[in-house]
């Protein structure tokens, strides 16, 4: 079996790229022919050393490119990306080749749509975000700070300035979405969809083809430690992630100040000043190296995930459960489905500072922190590690190939 992995970025800059890169590495280790195509380089050196066939399209994504006209043009239609994907498909046996897309909106563009859905190969698409339906990718109205329920590209959508940047940027996003749904052929031509949590399917199914097949496969986590984190002895409420308005960091800062608890923020972003103003006592750590982050996680009593939008399946929440760290999570986030309210953590209404402060006070109880931590650690045992994830992923690949090509695809993909 050959697997062509598509990712906007060739290096780890978030959960989406991490899953794409790590899965490519593990697929190669299991003996598959793996091709990794990144819209933006450099490509992770581990992929090169593992013998993965690596390709990088450009040096900048659409946000970092200093040439704005080029960025706008490539963001709508990246011809080089389409050609690279097509060439990699053409060099392999179509009966045993599957194209797995992890993202396109930051670099690869709608140009890959006609290529990955062509009858010459099978495809799988993982829903890491919502760009297939929503022009801004999040079903979120940044101006009003609330989840958007308008019909994408409908009259209300077209006349609403919901973009985090400007009206002109929203207009560009709408133009890109129009290209995606017409000449790009997405999402209507997608037939095999991997989703990370049940809520994602509910959110996205109205926009997908009725012929699409859905495969539930949560993101994997690392190996579970032999002992849980003794959170009942810790004091710090920890936030990990980008500091942007829709992530709710300011809500967490205000709630911690109201509750009188210690809180630390690992991350950077445009909301840093707002977070500092909301809670002058908050510890602002910035982005940390893995070892540094691990040391702060080990000092944490609870993880806070106050996202104001749907979000998808954040790795940070799964990693918290893996080590026995309770989580306070927004009800509206897809992450809520992985937290058993009152057992492994607490659900709270997004944006409600008083409710979040109450949840933090609840976790101040050593008895409750211990109970939640033990339950979280047990829940973590049920999460997929990379070995199980790859075997389930390959099983999905085999089903997809079998449906598309029948007996011609019945070759063993994993060595005995």
Secondary structure in CASP SS format (residue, H / E / C, confidence):
PFRMAT SS
TARGET T0000
AUTHOR 0000-0000-0000
METHOD secondary structure of the structure
MODEL  1
X C 1.00
X E 1.00
X E 1.00
X E 1.00
X E 1.00
X E 1.00
X E 1.00
X E 1.00
X E 1.00
X C 1.00
X C 1.00
X C 1.00
X C 1.00
X C 1.00
X H 1.00
X H 1.00
X H 1.00
X H 1.00
X H 1.00
X H 1.00
X H 1.00
X H 1.00
X H 1.00
X H 1.00
X H 1.00
X H 1.00
X H 1.00
X H 1.00
X H 1.00
X C 1.00
X C 1.00
X C 1.00
X E 1.00
X E 1.00
X E 1.00
X E 1.00
X E 1.00
X E 1.00
X E 1.00
X E 1.00
X C 1.00
X C 1.00
X C 1.00
X C 1.00
X H 1.00
X H 1.00
X H 1.00
X H 1.00
X H 1.00
X C 1.00
X C 1.00
X C 1.00
X E 1.00
X E 1.00
X E 1.00
X E 1.00
X E 1.00
X E 1.00
X C 1.00
X C 1.00
X C 1.00
X C 1.00
X C 1.00
X C 1.00
X C 1.00
X C 1.00
X C 1.00
X H 1.00
X H 1.00
X H 1.00
X H 1.00
X H 1.00
X H 1.00
X H 1.00
X H 1.00
X H 1.00
X C 1.00
X C 1.00
X H 1.00
X H 1.00
X H 1.00
X H 1.00
X H 1.00
X H 1.00
X H 1.00
X H 1.00
X H 1.00
X H 1.00
X H 1.00
X H 1.00
X C 1.00
X C 1.00
X C 1.00
X H 1.00
X H 1.00
X H 1.00
X E 1.00
X E 1.00
X E 1.00
X E 1.00
X E 1.00
X C 1.00
X C 1.00
X C 1.00
X C 1.00
X C 1.00
X C 1.00
X C 1.00
X C 1.00
X H 1.00
X H 1.00
X H 1.00
X H 1.00
X H 1.00
X H 1.00
X H 1.00
X C 1.00
X C 1.00
X C 1.00
X C 1.00
X C 1.00
X E 1.00
X E 1.00
X E 1.00
X E 1.00
X E 1.00
X C 1.00
X C 1.00
X C 1.00
X C 1.00
X C 1.00
X C 1.00
X C 1.00
X C 1.00
X C 1.00
X C 1.00
X C 1.00
X C 1.00
X C 1.00
X E 1.00
X E 1.00
X C 1.00
X C 1.00
X C 1.00
X C 1.00
X E 1.00
X E 1.00
X C 1.00
X C 1.00
X C 1.00
X C 1.00
X C 1.00
X C 1.00
X C 1.00
X H 1.00
X H 1.00
X H 1.00
X H 1.00
X C 1.00
X C 1.00
X C 1.00
X C 1.00
X C 1.00
X C 1.00
X C 1.00
X C 1.00
X H 1.00
X H 1.00
X H 1.00
X H 1.00
X H 1.00
X H 1.00
X H 1.00
X H 1.00
X H 1.00
X H 1.00
X H 1.00
X H 1.00
X H 1.00
X H 1.00
X H 1.00
X C 1.00
X C 1.00
X C 1.00
X C 1.00
X C 1.00
X C 1.00
X C 1.00
X C 1.00
X C 1.00
X C 1.00
X E 1.00
X E 1.00
X E 1.00
X E 1.00
X C 1.00
X C 1.00
X H 1.00
X H 1.00
X H 1.00
X H 1.00
X H 1.00
X H 1.00
X H 1.00
X H 1.00
X H 1.00
X H 1.00
X C 1.00
X C 1.00
X C 1.00
X C 1.00
X C 1.00
X E 1.00
X E 1.00
X E 1.00
X E 1.00
X C 1.00
X C 1.00
X C 1.00
X C 1.00
X E 1.00
X C 1.00
X C 1.00
X C 1.00
X C 1.00
X C 1.00
X C 1.00
X C 1.00
X C 1.00
X C 1.00
X H 1.00
X H 1.00
X H 1.00
X C 1.00
X C 1.00
X E 1.00
X E 1.00
X E 1.00
X E 1.00
X E 1.00
X C 1.00
X C 1.00
X C 1.00
X C 1.00
X H 1.00
X H 1.00
X H 1.00
X C 1.00
X H 1.00
X H 1.00
X H 1.00
X H 1.00
X H 1.00
X H 1.00
X H 1.00
X H 1.00
X H 1.00
X H 1.00
X H 1.00
X C 1.00
X C 1.00
X C 1.00
X E 1.00
X E 1.00
X E 1.00
X E 1.00
X C 1.00
X C 1.00
X C 1.00
X C 1.00
X C 1.00
X H 1.00
X H 1.00
X H 1.00
X H 1.00
X H 1.00
X H 1.00
X H 1.00
X C 1.00
X C 1.00
X C 1.00
X C 1.00
X E 1.00
X E 1.00
X C 1.00
X C 1.00
X C 1.00
X C 1.00
X C 1.00
X H 1.00
X H 1.00
X H 1.00
X H 1.00
X H 1.00
X H 1.00
X H 1.00
X H 1.00
X C 1.00
X C 1.00
X E 1.00
X E 1.00
X E 1.00
X E 1.00
X E 1.00
X E 1.00
X C 1.00
X C 1.00
X C 1.00
X C 1.00
X C 1.00
X C 1.00
X C 1.00
X C 1.00
X C 1.00
X H 1.00
X H 1.00
X H 1.00
X H 1.00
X H 1.00
X H 1.00
X H 1.00
X H 1.00
X H 1.00
X C 1.00
X C 1.00
X C 1.00
X E 1.00
X E 1.00
X E 1.00
X E 1.00
X C 1.00
X C 1.00
X C 1.00
X H 1.00
X H 1.00
X H 1.00
X H 1.00
X H 1.00
X C 1.00
X C 1.00
X E 1.00
X C 1.00
X C 1.00
X C 1.00
X E 1.00
X E 1.00
X E 1.00
X E 1.00
X C 1.00
X C 1.00
X C 1.00
X C 1.00
X H 1.00
X H 1.00
X H 1.00
X H 1.00
X H 1.00
X H 1.00
X H 1.00
X H 1.00
X H 1.00
X H 1.00
X H 1.00
X C 1.00
X C 1.00
X H 1.00
X H 1.00
X H 1.00
X H 1.00
X H 1.00
X H 1.00
X H 1.00
X H 1.00
X H 1.00
X H 1.00
X H 1.00
X H 1.00
X H 1.00
X H 1.00
X H 1.00
X C 1.00
X C 1.00
X C 1.00
X C 1.00
X E 1.00
X H 1.00
X H 1.00
X H 1.00
X H 1.00
X H 1.00
X H 1.00
X H 1.00
X H 1.00
X H 1.00
X H 1.00
X H 1.00
X H 1.00
X H 1.00
X H 1.00
X H 1.00
X H 1.00
X H 1.00
X H 1.00
X H 1.00
X H 1.00
X H 1.00
X H 1.00
X H 1.00
X H 1.00
X C 1.00
X C 1.00
X C 1.00
X C 1.00
X C 1.00
X C 1.00
X C 1.00
END
